[in-house]
Amino acid sequence: MVKKNVTETVTEIALPIVEQAGYELVDVEYVKEGQAWFLRVYIDKPGGVTLDDCENISRPLNDRLDELDPIPHSFYLEVSSPGLERPLKKPADFKRAIGSPVEIRLYKAVDGVKRYEGELVAYDGESLAIKTEKNEELKFMMDQISKAKKVFKF
């Protein structure tokens, strides 16, 4: 199975388990680190995720993965919170992040820069706009963006 198919398959398996328990499925990652494979499932809920929340999803998800066996080799399952600097992937993520500081990474540099930070001020599904610390408003088409995440300022 290719990496993309594993994440799609696990997303389909995890989504009903996560939603039925009252959480949001934020992301699924399937990565090799050293000799080991890791399947990471990120969940969230208003007010944040606790260790008990992760366990509430980990047990039934692990049982379902054992039953369906969608991954042909051994792996480590991790269920966790996306953290304060959560990735922005779905339209709802971007809408919820309006007014928050974000980091945007581009596939190709614009004016020699591939990484931008600022307050997310607009999102319409096709593009987003951020306001930088210099009070500049910059607009990017979604197909220019390789990664986006919230950032936490101390």
N, CA, C and O atoms as a GROMACS GRO file, in nm:
protein
  616
    1MET      N    1   0.083  -0.118   0.000
    1MET     CA    2   0.000   0.000   0.000
    1MET      C    3   0.088   0.124   0.000
    1MET      O    4   0.185   0.130   0.075
    2VAL      N    5   0.056   0.221  -0.080
    2VAL     CA    6   0.134   0.345  -0.080
    2VAL      C    7   0.089   0.432   0.037
    2VAL      O    8  -0.021   0.418   0.090
    3LYS      N    9   0.177   0.522   0.075
    3LYS     CA   10   0.154   0.606   0.192
    3LYS      C   11   0.019   0.678   0.186
    3LYS      O   12  -0.054   0.681   0.286
    4LYS      N   13  -0.014   0.737   0.071
    4LYS     CA   14  -0.140   0.812   0.059
    4LYS      C   15  -0.259   0.721   0.084
    4LYS      O   16  -0.353   0.761   0.152
    5ASN      N   17  -0.257   0.602   0.030
    5ASN     CA   18  -0.369   0.511   0.048
    5ASN      C   19  -0.384   0.469   0.194
    5ASN      O   20  -0.497   0.452   0.240
    6VAL      N   21  -0.276   0.454   0.265
    6VAL     CA   22  -0.284   0.418   0.407
    6VAL      C   23  -0.352   0.529   0.484
    6VAL      O   24  -0.442   0.502   0.565
    7THR      N   25  -0.312   0.653   0.462
    7THR     CA   26  -0.374   0.763   0.537
    7THR      C   27  -0.521   0.778   0.501
    7THR      O   28  -0.604   0.805   0.589
    8GLU      N   29  -0.554   0.762   0.375
    8GLU     CA   30  -0.696   0.771   0.334
    8GLU      C   31  -0.777   0.658   0.397
    8GLU      O   32  -0.887   0.681   0.447
    9THR      N   33  -0.722   0.537   0.393
    9THR     CA   34  -0.793   0.421   0.449
    9THR      C   35  -0.812   0.437   0.599
    9THR      O   36  -0.921   0.413   0.651
   10VAL      N   37  -0.707   0.477   0.669
   10VAL     CA   38  -0.715   0.495   0.814
   10VAL      C   39  -0.810   0.609   0.849
   10VAL      O   40  -0.881   0.602   0.949
   11THR      N   41  -0.810   0.714   0.769
   11THR     CA   42  -0.904   0.824   0.792
   11THR      C   43  -1.047   0.772   0.785
   11THR      O   44  -1.130   0.806   0.870
   12GLU      N   45  -1.078   0.690   0.686
   12GLU     CA   46  -1.213   0.633   0.672
   12GLU      C   47  -1.248   0.543   0.791
   12GLU      O   48  -1.363   0.540   0.836
   13ILE      N   49  -1.150   0.472   0.842
   13ILE     CA   50  -1.172   0.383   0.957
   13ILE      C   51  -1.188   0.465   1.085
   13ILE      O   52  -1.276   0.437   1.167
   14ALA      N   53  -1.102   0.565   1.102
   14ALA     CA   54  -1.098   0.643   1.227
   14ALA      C   55  -1.213   0.742   1.239
   14ALA      O   56  -1.262   0.766   1.349
   15LEU      N   57  -1.256   0.800   1.129
   15LEU     CA   58  -1.355   0.908   1.134
   15LEU      C   59  -1.481   0.872   1.213
   15LEU      O   60  -1.520   0.949   1.301
   16PRO      N   61  -1.548   0.759   1.186
   16PRO     CA   62  -1.668   0.729   1.266
   16PRO      C   63  -1.638   0.704   1.414
   16PRO      O   64  -1.719   0.738   1.500
   17ILE      N   65  -1.524   0.645   1.443
   17ILE     CA   66  -1.486   0.619   1.583
   17ILE      C   67  -1.466   0.751   1.656
   17ILE      O   68  -1.516   0.770   1.767
   18VAL      N   69  -1.392   0.841   1.593
   18VAL     CA   70  -1.360   0.971   1.653
   18VAL      C   71  -1.486   1.056   1.669
   18VAL      O   72  -1.510   1.113   1.776
   19GLU      N   73  -1.567   1.065   1.562
   19GLU     CA   74  -1.687   1.148   1.568
   19GLU      C   75  -1.791   1.093   1.665
   19GLU      O   76  -1.857   1.170   1.735
   20GLN      N   77  -1.806   0.962   1.669
   20GLN     CA   78  -1.903   0.902   1.761
   20GLN      C   79  -1.866   0.930   1.906
   20GLN      O   80  -1.954   0.941   1.992
   21ALA      N   81  -1.737   0.943   1.933
   21ALA     CA   82  -1.692   0.973   2.069
   21ALA      C   83  -1.697   1.123   2.100
   21ALA      O   84  -1.668   1.164   2.212
   22GLY      N   85  -1.734   1.205   2.000
   22GLY     CA   86  -1.749   1.348   2.024
   22GLY      C   87  -1.626   1.432   1.998
   22GLY      O   88  -1.615   1.543   2.049
   23TYR      N   89  -1.532   1.380   1.920
   23TYR     CA   90  -1.410   1.453   1.889
   23TYR      C   91  -1.406   1.488   1.741
   23TYR      O   92  -1.489   1.441   1.663
   24GLU      N   93  -1.309   1.572   1.705
   24GLU     CA   94  -1.284   1.606   1.566
   24GLU      C   95  -1.158   1.534   1.520
   24GLU      O   96  -1.057   1.537   1.591
   25LEU      N   97  -1.162   1.471   1.405
   25LEU     CA   98  -1.042   1.411   1.346
   25LEU      C   99  -0.970   1.522   1.271
   25LEU      O  100  -1.019   1.572   1.170
   26VAL      N  101  -0.852   1.559   1.321
   26VAL     CA  102  -0.777   1.670   1.264
   26VAL      C  103  -0.688   1.622   1.150
   26VAL      O  104  -0.683   1.686   1.044
   27ASP      N  105  -0.617   1.511   1.170
   27ASP     CA  106  -0.522   1.466   1.068
   27ASP      C  107  -0.482   1.321   1.096
   27ASP      O  108  -0.495   1.272   1.208
   28VAL      N  109  -0.433   1.256   0.991
   28VAL     CA  110  -0.376   1.122   1.002
   28VAL      C  111  -0.243   1.126   0.928
   28VAL      O  112  -0.237   1.168   0.812
   29GLU      N  113  -0.137   1.081   0.993
   29GLU     CA  114  -0.004   1.074   0.932
   29GLU      C  115   0.045   0.931   0.938
   29GLU      O  116   0.021   0.859   1.036
   30TYR      N  117   0.114   0.889   0.834
   30TYR     CA  118   0.176   0.757   0.830
   30TYR      C  119   0.319   0.778   0.783
   30TYR      O  120   0.343   0.804   0.665
   31VAL      N  121   0.414   0.768   0.875
   31VAL     CA  122   0.552   0.803   0.845
   31VAL      C  123   0.650   0.698   0.896
   31VAL      O  124   0.624   0.629   0.995
   32LYS      N  125   0.762   0.688   0.826
   32LYS     CA  126   0.869   0.599   0.870
   32LYS      C  127   0.977   0.686   0.936
   32LYS      O  128   1.024   0.783   0.877
   33GLU      N  129   1.013   0.648   1.057
   33GLU     CA  130   1.119   0.717   1.131
   33GLU      C  131   1.220   0.613   1.172
   33GLU      O  132   1.190   0.528   1.257
   34GLY      N  133   1.338   0.619   1.114
   34GLY     CA  134   1.437   0.513   1.136
   34GLY      C  135   1.386   0.385   1.074
   34GLY      O  136   1.351   0.382   0.956
   35GLN      N  137   1.382   0.279   1.152
   35GLN     CA  138   1.333   0.150   1.104
   35GLN      C  139   1.184   0.129   1.132
   35GLN      O  140   1.125   0.032   1.084
   36ALA      N  141   1.124   0.218   1.208
   36ALA     CA  142   0.986   0.198   1.252
   36ALA      C  143   0.887   0.284   1.176
   36ALA      O  144   0.918   0.395   1.133
   37TRP      N  145   0.765   0.230   1.159
   37TRP     CA  146   0.654   0.304   1.099
   37TRP      C  147   0.563   0.354   1.210
   37TRP      O  148   0.536   0.282   1.306
   38PHE      N  149   0.514   0.478   1.196
   38PHE     CA  150   0.423   0.538   1.293
   38PHE      C  151   0.295   0.581   1.224
   38PHE      O  152   0.298   0.647   1.120
   39LEU      N  153   0.185   0.544   1.284
   39LEU     CA  154   0.053   0.589   1.240
   39LEU      C  155   0.006   0.685   1.347
   39LEU      O  156  -0.022   0.645   1.460
   40ARG      N  157  -0.002   0.814   1.310
   40ARG     CA  158  -0.040   0.917   1.406
   40ARG      C  159  -0.178   0.971   1.370
   40ARG      O  160  -0.203   1.013   1.257
   41VAL      N  161  -0.266   0.967   1.468
   41VAL     CA  162  -0.402   1.015   1.452
   41VAL      C  163  -0.420   1.132   1.547
   41VAL      O  164  -0.406   1.117   1.669
   42TYR      N  165  -0.450   1.249   1.491
   42TYR     CA  166  -0.464   1.370   1.572
   42TYR      C  167  -0.612   1.402   1.589
   42TYR      O  168  -0.688   1.407   1.493
   43ILE      N  169  -0.650   1.422   1.715
   43ILE     CA  170  -0.790   1.453   1.748
   43ILE      C  171  -0.796   1.584   1.826
   43ILE      O  172  -0.697   1.629   1.883
   44ASP      N  173  -0.914   1.644   1.826
   44ASP     CA  174  -0.931   1.768   1.902
   44ASP      C  175  -1.075   1.778   1.950
   44ASP      O  176  -1.164   1.708   1.902
   45LYS      N  177  -1.096   1.866   2.044
   45LYS     CA  178  -1.230   1.900   2.094
   45LYS      C  179  -1.220   2.037   2.158
   45LYS      O  180  -1.111   2.080   2.196
   46PRO      N  181  -1.332   2.106   2.170
   46PRO     CA  182  -1.329   2.237   2.238
   46PRO      C  183  -1.269   2.222   2.378
   46PRO      O  184  -1.308   2.132   2.453
   47GLY      N  185  -1.177   2.309   2.413
   47GLY     CA  186  -1.113   2.302   2.544
   47GLY      C  187  -0.988   2.217   2.545
   47GLY      O  188  -0.917   2.214   2.645
   48GLY      N  189  -0.960   2.147   2.434
   48GLY     CA  190  -0.838   2.068   2.425
   48GLY      C  191  -0.857   1.921   2.458
   48GLY      O  192  -0.963   1.879   2.505
   49VAL      N  193  -0.754   1.845   2.432
   49VAL     CA  194  -0.756   1.700   2.445
   49VAL      C  195  -0.668   1.657   2.563
   49VAL      O  196  -0.558   1.709   2.582
   50THR      N  197  -0.718   1.562   2.641
   50THR     CA  198  -0.643   1.508   2.754
   50THR      C  199  -0.588   1.370   2.717
   50THR      O  200  -0.621   1.315   2.613
   51LEU      N  201  -0.504   1.317   2.804
   51LEU     CA  202  -0.451   1.181   2.785
   51LEU      C  203  -0.566   1.079   2.785
   51LEU      O  204  -0.562   0.984   2.707
   52ASP      N  205  -0.666   1.099   2.870
   52ASP     CA  206  -0.782   1.009   2.872
   52ASP      C  207  -0.857   1.013   2.739
   52ASP      O  208  -0.905   0.910   2.692
   53ASP      N  209  -0.868   1.131   2.678
   53ASP     CA  210  -0.934   1.143   2.548
   53ASP      C  211  -0.859   1.060   2.444
   53ASP      O  212  -0.921   0.989   2.364
   54CYS      N  213  -0.729   1.070   2.444
   54CYS     CA  214  -0.648   0.993   2.348
   54CYS      C  215  -0.667   0.844   2.369
   54CYS      O  216  -0.677   0.768   2.272
   55GLU      N  217  -0.672   0.801   2.494
   55GLU     CA  218  -0.694   0.660   2.525
   55GLU      C  219  -0.833   0.615   2.481
   55GLU      O  220  -0.851   0.503   2.434
   56ASN      N  221  -0.933   0.703   2.496
   56ASN     CA  222  -1.070   0.670   2.456
   56ASN      C  223  -1.080   0.642   2.306
   56ASN      O  224  -1.169   0.568   2.264
   57ILE      N  225  -0.992   0.700   2.227
   57ILE     CA  226  -0.990   0.676   2.083
   57ILE      C  227  -0.893   0.564   2.048
   57ILE      O  228  -0.921   0.482   1.960
   58SER      N  229  -0.780   0.561   2.114
   58SER     CA  230  -0.675   0.464   2.083
   58SER      C  231  -0.723   0.319   2.093
   58SER      O  232  -0.697   0.238   2.005
   59ARG      N  233  -0.793   0.287   2.200
   59ARG     CA  234  -0.836   0.147   2.220
   59ARG      C  235  -0.931   0.098   2.111
   59ARG      O  236  -0.902  -0.004   2.048
   60PRO      N  237  -1.044   0.166   2.085
   60PRO     CA  238  -1.132   0.116   1.980
   60PRO      C  239  -1.071   0.125   1.840
   60PRO      O  240  -1.098   0.040   1.755
   61LEU      N  241  -0.989   0.226   1.816
   61LEU     CA  242  -0.925   0.238   1.685
   61LEU      C  243  -0.825   0.124   1.665
   61LEU      O  244  -0.820   0.065   1.557
   62ASN      N  245  -0.748   0.095   1.767
   62ASN     CA  246  -0.652  -0.015   1.758
   62ASN      C  247  -0.724  -0.148   1.731
   62ASN      O  248  -0.680  -0.227   1.648
   63ASP      N  249  -0.835  -0.171   1.801
   63ASP     CA  250  -0.913  -0.293   1.780
   63ASP      C  251  -0.964  -0.301   1.637
   63ASP      O  252  -0.958  -0.407   1.574
   64ARG      N  253  -1.014  -0.189   1.585
   64ARG     CA  254  -1.068  -0.187   1.448
   64ARG      C  255  -0.957  -0.208   1.345
   64ARG      O  256  -0.977  -0.278   1.245
   65LEU      N  257  -0.841  -0.148   1.368
   65LEU     CA  258  -0.727  -0.166   1.277
   65LEU      C  259  -0.679  -0.311   1.280
   65LEU      O  260  -0.644  -0.367   1.176
   66ASP      N  261  -0.678  -0.373   1.398
   66ASP     CA  262  -0.641  -0.515   1.408
   66ASP      C  263  -0.740  -0.602   1.330
   66ASP      O  264  -0.701  -0.698   1.264
   67GLU      N  265  -0.866  -0.568   1.339
   67GLU     CA  266  -0.972  -0.644   1.272
   67GLU      C  267  -0.962  -0.633   1.119
   67GLU      O  268  -0.970  -0.733   1.047
   68LEU      N  269  -0.944  -0.509   1.069
   68LEU     CA  270  -0.941  -0.486   0.925
   68LEU      C  271  -0.804  -0.506   0.862
   68LEU      O  272  -0.793  -0.535   0.743
   69ASP      N  273  -0.699  -0.491   0.941
   69ASP     CA  274  -0.560  -0.511   0.898
   69ASP      C  275  -0.524  -0.438   0.768
   69ASP      O  276  -0.480  -0.501   0.672
   70PRO      N  277  -0.544  -0.303   0.763
   70PRO     CA  278  -0.517  -0.230   0.640
   70PRO      C  279  -0.369  -0.203   0.612
   70PRO      O  280  -0.333  -0.159   0.503
   71ILE      N  281  -0.283  -0.228   0.711
   71ILE     CA  282  -0.140  -0.202   0.696
   71ILE      C  283  -0.067  -0.336   0.708
   71ILE      O  284  -0.077  -0.403   0.810
   72PRO      N  285   0.007  -0.374   0.603
   72PRO     CA  286   0.063  -0.509   0.596
   72PRO      C  287   0.185  -0.536   0.685
   72PRO      O  288   0.235  -0.649   0.685
   73HIS      N  289   0.231  -0.440   0.758
   73HIS     CA  290   0.348  -0.462   0.846
   73HIS      C  291   0.324  -0.396   0.981
   73HIS      O  292   0.224  -0.327   1.000
   74SER      N  293   0.416  -0.417   1.073
   74SER     CA  294   0.397  -0.362   1.207
   74SER      C  295   0.419  -0.209   1.207
   74SER      O  296   0.494  -0.155   1.125
   75PHE      N  297   0.351  -0.143   1.301
   75PHE     CA  298   0.359   0.002   1.314
   75PHE      C  299   0.320   0.038   1.456
   75PHE      O  300   0.261  -0.043   1.528
   76TYR      N  301   0.353   0.159   1.495
   76TYR     CA  302   0.314   0.212   1.625
   76TYR      C  303   0.197   0.308   1.603
   76TYR      O  304   0.204   0.398   1.519
   77LEU      N  305   0.090   0.288   1.679
   77LEU     CA  306  -0.025   0.378   1.673
   77LEU      C  307  -0.011   0.482   1.783
   77LEU      O  308   0.008   0.450   1.900
   78GLU      N  309  -0.022   0.608   1.743
   78GLU     CA  310  -0.020   0.719   1.838
   78GLU      C  311  -0.145   0.804   1.815
   78GLU      O  312  -0.172   0.846   1.702
   79VAL      N  313  -0.219   0.830   1.921
   79VAL     CA  314  -0.334   0.920   1.914
   79VAL      C  315  -0.301   1.038   2.003
   79VAL      O  316  -0.269   1.022   2.121
   80SER      N  317  -0.308   1.158   1.945
   80SER     CA  318  -0.271   1.275   2.025
   80SER      C  319  -0.343   1.400   1.977
   80SER      O  320  -0.416   1.400   1.878
   81SER      N  321  -0.320   1.507   2.052
   81SER     CA  322  -0.371   1.640   2.019
   81SER      C  323  -0.284   1.699   1.909
   81SER      O  324  -0.165   1.668   1.902
   82PRO      N  325  -0.341   1.783   1.823
   82PRO     CA  326  -0.257   1.850   1.724
   82PRO      C  327  -0.168   1.958   1.786
   82PRO      O  328  -0.081   2.012   1.718
   83GLY      N  329  -0.191   1.990   1.912
   83GLY     CA  330  -0.109   2.089   1.981
   83GLY      C  331  -0.154   2.231   1.953
   83GLY      O  332  -0.249   2.255   1.878
   84LEU      N  333  -0.084   2.324   2.014
   84LEU     CA  334  -0.118   2.465   1.997
   84LEU      C  335  -0.094   2.512   1.854
   84LEU      O  336  -0.167   2.597   1.802
   85GLU      N  337   0.010   2.457   1.791
   85GLU     CA  338   0.043   2.498   1.655
   85GLU      C  339  -0.013   2.395   1.556
   85GLU      O  340   0.061   2.334   1.479
   86ARG      N  341  -0.144   2.379   1.561
   86ARG     CA  342  -0.210   2.277   1.480
   86ARG      C  343  -0.205   2.311   1.332
   86ARG      O  344  -0.210   2.428   1.294
   87PRO      N  345  -0.196   2.209   1.249
   87PRO     CA  346  -0.197   2.232   1.104
   87PRO      C  347  -0.335   2.277   1.058
   87PRO      O  348  -0.437   2.240   1.117
   88LEU      N  349  -0.336   2.356   0.954
   88LEU     CA  350  -0.460   2.400   0.892
   88LEU      C  351  -0.471   2.327   0.759
   88LEU      O  352  -0.390   2.349   0.669
   89LYS      N  353  -0.570   2.240   0.747
   89LYS     CA  354  -0.583   2.159   0.626
   89LYS      C  355  -0.720   2.170   0.563
   89LYS      O  356  -0.732   2.185   0.441
   90LYS      N  357  -0.822   2.164   0.645
   90LYS     CA  358  -0.960   2.166   0.594
   90LYS      C  359  -1.014   2.309   0.595
   90LYS      O  360  -0.966   2.393   0.671
   91PRO      N  361  -1.114   2.335   0.510
   91PRO     CA  362  -1.174   2.469   0.510
   91PRO      C  363  -1.218   2.514   0.650
   91PRO      O  364  -1.201   2.631   0.686
   92ALA      N  365  -1.273   2.423   0.729
   92ALA     CA  366  -1.317   2.460   0.864
   92ALA      C  367  -1.199   2.503   0.950
   92ALA      O  368  -1.214   2.590   1.036
   93ASP      N  369  -1.081   2.442   0.930
   93ASP     CA  370  -0.961   2.481   1.006
   93ASP      C  371  -0.925   2.626   0.978
   93ASP      O  372  -0.897   2.704   1.069
   94PHE      N  373  -0.926   2.663   0.849
   94PHE     CA  374  -0.891   2.800   0.811
   94PHE      C  375  -0.994   2.899   0.862
   94PHE      O  376  -0.957   3.006   0.912
   95LYS      N  377  -1.120   2.867   0.851
   95LYS     CA  378  -1.226   2.958   0.898
   95LYS      C  379  -1.214   2.980   1.048
   95LYS      O  380  -1.229   3.093   1.097
   96ARG      N  381  -1.188   2.872   1.122
   96ARG     CA  382  -1.176   2.881   1.268
   96ARG      C  383  -1.052   2.962   1.308
   96ARG      O  384  -1.050   3.022   1.415
   97ALA      N  385  -0.949   2.965   1.221
   97ALA     CA  386  -0.823   3.033   1.254
   97ALA      C  387  -0.823   3.181   1.219
   97ALA      O  388  -0.725   3.250   1.246
   98ILE      N  389  -0.930   3.231   1.158
   98ILE     CA  390  -0.934   3.374   1.124
   98ILE      C  391  -0.920   3.455   1.253
   98ILE      O  392  -0.989   3.431   1.352
   99GLY      N  393  -0.828   3.550   1.250
   99GLY     CA  394  -0.798   3.631   1.368
   99GLY      C  395  -0.681   3.578   1.449
   99GLY      O  396  -0.639   3.641   1.546
  100SER      N  397  -0.627   3.462   1.410
  100SER     CA  398  -0.516   3.400   1.482
  100SER      C  399  -0.385   3.415   1.404
  100SER      O  400  -0.386   3.430   1.282
  101PRO      N  401  -0.272   3.412   1.476
  101PRO     CA  402  -0.144   3.413   1.406
  101PRO      C  403  -0.122   3.278   1.336
  101PRO      O  404  -0.147   3.172   1.392
  102VAL      N  405  -0.074   3.285   1.211
  102VAL     CA  406  -0.049   3.164   1.132
  102VAL      C  407   0.086   3.174   1.062
  102VAL      O  408   0.143   3.282   1.044
  103GLU      N  409   0.136   3.058   1.024
  103GLU     CA  410   0.254   3.049   0.940
  103GLU      C  411   0.212   2.981   0.810
  103GLU      O  412   0.145   2.878   0.812
  104ILE      N  413   0.251   3.040   0.699
  104ILE     CA  414   0.218   2.989   0.567
  104ILE      C  415   0.350   2.954   0.498
  104ILE      O  416   0.443   3.034   0.496
  105ARG      N  417   0.358   2.833   0.442
  105ARG     CA  418   0.474   2.793   0.362
  105ARG      C  419   0.426   2.770   0.219
  105ARG      O  420   0.323   2.707   0.195
  106LEU      N  421   0.504   2.823   0.125
  106LEU     CA  422   0.467   2.816  -0.016
  106LEU      C  423   0.549   2.712  -0.090
  106LEU      O  424   0.662   2.680  -0.052
  107TYR      N  425   0.492   2.660  -0.197
  107TYR     CA  426   0.566   2.568  -0.284
  107TYR      C  427   0.680   2.643  -0.354
  107TYR      O  428   0.792   2.594  -0.361
  108LYS      N  429   0.650   2.762  -0.405
  108LYS     CA  430   0.748   2.845  -0.475
  108LYS      C  431   0.758   2.980  -0.407
  108LYS      O  432   0.657   3.036  -0.363
  109ALA      N  433   0.879   3.031  -0.398
  109ALA     CA  434   0.902   3.160  -0.332
  109ALA      C  435   0.831   3.274  -0.406
  109ALA      O  436   0.823   3.275  -0.528
  110VAL      N  437   0.781   3.367  -0.328
  110VAL     CA  438   0.726   3.493  -0.380
  110VAL      C  439   0.818   3.603  -0.330
  110VAL      O  440   0.837   3.619  -0.210
  111ASP      N  441   0.876   3.679  -0.422
  111ASP     CA  442   0.974   3.782  -0.387
  111ASP      C  443   1.088   3.723  -0.304
  111ASP      O  444   1.138   3.788  -0.212
  112GLY      N  445   1.129   3.601  -0.336
  112GLY     CA  446   1.240   3.536  -0.269
  112GLY      C  447   1.206   3.475  -0.133
  112GLY      O  448   1.296   3.430  -0.062
  113VAL      N  449   1.078   3.473  -0.096
  113VAL     CA  450   1.038   3.423   0.036
  113VAL      C  451   0.937   3.310   0.021
  113VAL      O  452   0.842   3.319  -0.056
  114LYS      N  453   0.960   3.200   0.096
  114LYS     CA  454   0.869   3.086   0.094
  114LYS      C  455   0.788   3.072   0.223
  114LYS      O  456   0.693   2.994   0.227
  115ARG      N  457   0.826   3.144   0.328
  115ARG     CA  458   0.760   3.133   0.459
  115ARG      C  459   0.712   3.270   0.503
  115ARG      O  460   0.789   3.367   0.505
  116TYR      N  461   0.585   3.278   0.539
  116TYR     CA  462   0.525   3.403   0.584
  116TYR      C  463   0.452   3.379   0.715
  116TYR      O  464   0.395   3.272   0.738
  117GLU      N  465   0.454   3.480   0.802
  117GLU     CA  466   0.377   3.476   0.925
  117GLU      C  467   0.291   3.601   0.934
  117GLU      O  468   0.329   3.708   0.887
  118GLY      N  469   0.175   3.584   0.994
  118GLY     CA  470   0.088   3.698   1.015
  118GLY      C  471  -0.046   3.653   1.068
  118GLY      O  472  -0.069   3.534   1.089
  119GLU      N  473  -0.134   3.748   1.089
  119GLU     CA  474  -0.269   3.717   1.136
  119GLU      C  475  -0.354   3.679   1.015
  119GLU      O  476  -0.358   3.752   0.915
  120LEU      N  477  -0.421   3.566   1.024
  120LEU     CA  478  -0.512   3.525   0.916
  120LEU      C  479  -0.632   3.618   0.922
  120LEU      O  480  -0.707   3.619   1.020
  121VAL      N  481  -0.651   3.697   0.815
  121VAL     CA  482  -0.760   3.795   0.816
  121VAL      C  483  -0.873   3.758   0.722
  121VAL      O  484  -0.984   3.812   0.734
  122ALA      N  485  -0.848   3.668   0.626
  122ALA     CA  486  -0.955   3.630   0.533
  122ALA      C  487  -0.927   3.493   0.474
  122ALA      O  488  -0.811   3.454   0.454
  123TYR      N  489  -1.034   3.420   0.446
  123TYR     CA  490  -1.026   3.290   0.379
  123TYR      C  491  -1.158   3.268   0.306
  123TYR      O  492  -1.265   3.282   0.365
  124ASP      N  493  -1.150   3.233   0.177
  124ASP     CA  494  -1.272   3.211   0.100
  124ASP      C  495  -1.277   3.076   0.028
  124ASP      O  496  -1.363   3.054  -0.057
  125GLY      N  497  -1.186   2.987   0.062
  125GLY     CA  498  -1.182   2.856  -0.003
  125GLY      C  499  -1.084   2.850  -0.118
  125GLY      O  500  -1.026   2.745  -0.145
  126GLU      N  501  -1.066   2.961  -0.187
  126GLU     CA  502  -0.972   2.966  -0.299
  126GLU      C  503  -0.844   3.040  -0.265
  126GLU      O  504  -0.740   3.017  -0.325
  127SER      N  505  -0.854   3.131  -0.168
  127SER     CA  506  -0.739   3.210  -0.128
  127SER      C  507  -0.750   3.247   0.020
  127SER      O  508  -0.855   3.230   0.083
  128LEU      N  509  -0.638   3.297   0.072
  128LEU     CA  510  -0.640   3.349   0.209
  128LEU      C  511  -0.556   3.475   0.212
  128LEU      O  512  -0.475   3.500   0.122
  129ALA      N  513  -0.578   3.555   0.314
  129ALA     CA  514  -0.500   3.678   0.332
  129ALA      C  515  -0.449   3.683   0.476
  129ALA      O  516  -0.519   3.648   0.571
  130ILE      N  517  -0.325   3.728   0.487
  130ILE     CA  518  -0.266   3.749   0.620
  130ILE      C  519  -0.220   3.893   0.630
  130ILE      O  520  -0.187   3.958   0.531
  131LYS      N  521  -0.220   3.942   0.755
  131LYS     CA  522  -0.167   4.075   0.783
  131LYS      C  523  -0.037   4.055   0.861
  131LYS      O  524  -0.038   3.996   0.968
  132THR      N  525   0.073   4.105   0.806
  132THR     CA  526   0.204   4.086   0.867
  132THR      C  527   0.225   4.185   0.981
  132THR      O  528   0.144   4.275   1.003
  133GLU      N  529   0.335   4.167   1.053
  133GLU     CA  530   0.370   4.260   1.161
  133GLU      C  531   0.394   4.401   1.108
  133GLU      O  532   0.380   4.498   1.182
  134LYS      N  533   0.430   4.412   0.980
  134LYS     CA  534   0.452   4.542   0.918
  134LYS      C  535   0.320   4.602   0.867
  134LYS      O  536   0.320   4.702   0.796
  135ASN      N  537   0.209   4.538   0.904
  135ASN     CA  538   0.075   4.582   0.867
  135ASN      C  539   0.047   4.571   0.717
  135ASN      O  540  -0.041   4.638   0.664
  136GLU      N  541   0.124   4.484   0.649
  136GLU     CA  542   0.099   4.457   0.508
  136GLU      C  543  -0.003   4.344   0.498
  136GLU      O  544   0.005   4.246   0.573
  137GLU      N  545  -0.098   4.356   0.406
  137GLU     CA  546  -0.190   4.246   0.383
  137GLU      C  547  -0.144   4.172   0.258
  137GLU      O  548  -0.131   4.231   0.150
  138LEU      N  549  -0.119   4.043   0.274
  138LEU     CA  550  -0.072   3.959   0.165
  138LEU      C  551  -0.176   3.853   0.134
  138LEU      O  552  -0.234   3.793   0.224
  139LYS      N  553  -0.200   3.831   0.005
  139LYS     CA  554  -0.299   3.733  -0.038
  139LYS      C  555  -0.229   3.619  -0.112
  139LYS      O  556  -0.140   3.643  -0.193
  140PHE      N  557  -0.270   3.496  -0.081
  140PHE     CA  558  -0.214   3.377  -0.145
  140PHE      C  559  -0.327   3.287  -0.193
  140PHE      O  560  -0.427   3.269  -0.124
  141MET      N  561  -0.311   3.232  -0.312
  141MET     CA  562  -0.405   3.132  -0.362
  141MET      C  563  -0.376   3.002  -0.288
  141MET      O  564  -0.261   2.973  -0.256
  142MET      N  565  -0.478   2.923  -0.263
  142MET     CA  566  -0.460   2.799  -0.186
  142MET      C  567  -0.365   2.702  -0.256
  142MET      O  568  -0.295   2.626  -0.190
  143ASP      N  569  -0.362   2.703  -0.390
  143ASP     CA  570  -0.274   2.611  -0.460
  143ASP      C  571  -0.126   2.653  -0.453
  143ASP      O  572  -0.040   2.578  -0.499
  144GLN      N  573  -0.097   2.770  -0.398
  144GLN     CA  574   0.040   2.814  -0.374
  144GLN      C  575   0.093   2.760  -0.241
  144GLN      O  576   0.215   2.755  -0.221
  145ILE      N  577   0.004   2.719  -0.151
  145ILE     CA  578   0.040   2.689  -0.013
  145ILE      C  579   0.070   2.541   0.004
  145ILE      O  580  -0.013   2.455  -0.023
  146SER      N  581   0.193   2.512   0.050
  146SER     CA  582   0.230   2.373   0.078
  146SER      C  583   0.190   2.332   0.218
  146SER      O  584   0.148   2.219   0.240
  147LYS      N  585   0.201   2.424   0.314
  147LYS     CA  586   0.164   2.397   0.453
  147LYS      C  587   0.114   2.525   0.518
  147LYS      O  588   0.158   2.635   0.486
  148ALA      N  589   0.022   2.508   0.611
  148ALA     CA  590  -0.026   2.620   0.691
  148ALA      C  591  -0.051   2.568   0.832
  148ALA      O  592  -0.100   2.457   0.851
  149LYS      N  593  -0.018   2.650   0.931
  149LYS     CA  594  -0.044   2.611   1.070
  149LYS      C  595  -0.062   2.735   1.155
  149LYS      O  596  -0.014   2.843   1.123
  150LYS      N  597  -0.134   2.715   1.266
  150LYS     CA  598  -0.144   2.821   1.366
  150LYS      C  599  -0.009   2.830   1.436
  150LYS      O  600   0.062   2.730   1.448
  151VAL      N  601   0.026   2.947   1.482
  151VAL     CA  602   0.147   2.963   1.561
  151VAL      C  603   0.109   3.022   1.695
  151VAL      O  604   0.014   3.099   1.707
  152PHE      N  605   0.186   2.986   1.795
  152PHE     CA  606   0.160   3.032   1.930
  152PHE      C  607   0.270   3.127   1.970
  152PHE      O  608   0.388   3.092   1.966
  153LYS      N  609   0.233   3.247   2.008
  153LYS     CA  610   0.331   3.349   2.052
  153LYS      C  611   0.332   3.355   2.204
  153LYS      O  612   0.227   3.368   2.267
  154PHE      N  613   0.450   3.346   2.263
  154PHE     CA  614   0.463   3.352   2.409
  154PHE      C  615   0.466   3.495   2.455
  154PHE      O  616   0.477   3.521   2.575
   0.00000   0.00000   0.00000
